[in-house]
Amino acid sequence: MGFSPRKANFSLHLVLDIKKYSAELKKLGKHKTGVGCLYINKLDDVDLKVLEKLIGIAVKGK
């Protein structure tokens, strides 16, 4: 799990196959994805409970 605040957005490097969590991503809100990365412009754009769940999954390695 990694976090990088950038000028344009926040980059979360989740060590998981992000495509497996498409249901959660649909609930998350405004975001973009890369290979294992999640890009969020501002925290107000996303559901923080869903984000917390995705981070928890990545930290546990599931």
C-alpha positions in Angstrom: 0.0 0.0 0.0 1.4 3.4 -1.0 0.1 6.9 -1.0 1.4 9.8 -3.1 -0.2 13.2 -2.9 0.3 14.9 -6.3 -0.5 18.3 -7.6 -3.4 17.0 -9.8 -4.7 14.2 -7.5 -4.1 11.6 -4.8 -2.5 8.4 -6.0 -3.2 5.3 -3.9 -1.0 2.3 -4.9 -3.1 -0.7 -3.8 -1.2 -4.0 -4.0 -4.2 -5.9 -5.5 -5.9 -6.7 -8.8 -8.1 -3.6 -8.9 -10.4 -5.1 -11.6 -11.6 -7.7 -9.1 -13.2 -5.0 -7.1 -15.4 -3.4 -9.8 -18.5 -3.5 -7.6 -16.8 -1.5 -4.9 -15.3 0.9 -7.5 -18.8 1.6 -8.9 -19.8 2.7 -5.4 -16.7 4.7 -4.7 -17.5 7.8 -6.7 -15.4 9.9 -9.0 -12.0 8.3 -9.6 -9.7 6.8 -12.2 -7.7 3.6 -12.1 -4.5 2.3 -13.4 -2.8 -1.1 -12.9 -3.2 -1.5 -9.2 -3.5 2.3 -8.7 -6.4 4.5 -7.7 -6.5 8.2 -8.5 -8.7 10.6 -6.7 -8.9 14.3 -7.3 -10.3 15.2 -3.9 -11.7 13.2 -1.0 -15.1 14.9 -1.3 -15.5 13.1 -4.6 -15.6 9.6 -3.1 -17.4 7.6 -0.5 -14.9 7.3 2.3 -16.3 4.1 3.7 -15.8 2.4 0.4 -12.3 3.8 0.1 -11.5 2.6 3.6 -12.8 -0.9 2.7 -10.5 -1.0 -0.4 -7.5 0.2 1.6 -8.2 -2.5 4.2 -8.3 -5.2 1.6 -5.0 -4.0 0.1 -3.3 -3.9 3.6 -4.5 -7.4 4.4 -3.3 -8.7 1.1 -6.6 -10.3 0.0 
